[in-house]
Amino acid sequence: MPQITYVEYDGTVHDVASPAGISLMEAAAMHKVPRIEGDRGGFCACGTCHCYLDPADAPRLPAMHDLERATLDFAHDVNDRSRLACQIPVTAAMDGMIVRLPARQY
Ligand code: FES
């Protein structure tokens, strides 16, 4: 089972084991990781699963689609590392990946 590390804005670390196939948002919710809310259930409609991913991890991530890019407009503190965790399915290739969380979500 892939191990994913979520790091809150204050540096608090949550190491979780996630089944492949669920989203990074669902994996966080399953393990009660705070500050990754997923208010609209993972349908790319709210921006409350905003997270930051290292550009070096891009080869093991799906490309960002137009709806994800548009929904990020609803998130705070967006930068070039921003993604929506509900749009990223966990895969075996993501074992050891770090997901950083913003200071606030809507
Ligand atoms: S859960 Fe709403 S955009 Fe991801």
Boltz pocket constraint, residues with backbone or C-beta under 6 A from the ligand:
constraints:
  - pocket:
      binder: B
      contacts: [[A, 25], [A, 37], [A, 38], [A, 39], [A, 40], [A, 41], [A, 42], [A, 43], [A, 44], [A, 45], [A, 46], [A, 47], [A, 48], [A, 49], [A, 50], [A, 71], [A, 84], [A, 85], [A, 86], [A, 87]]
      max_distance: 6.0
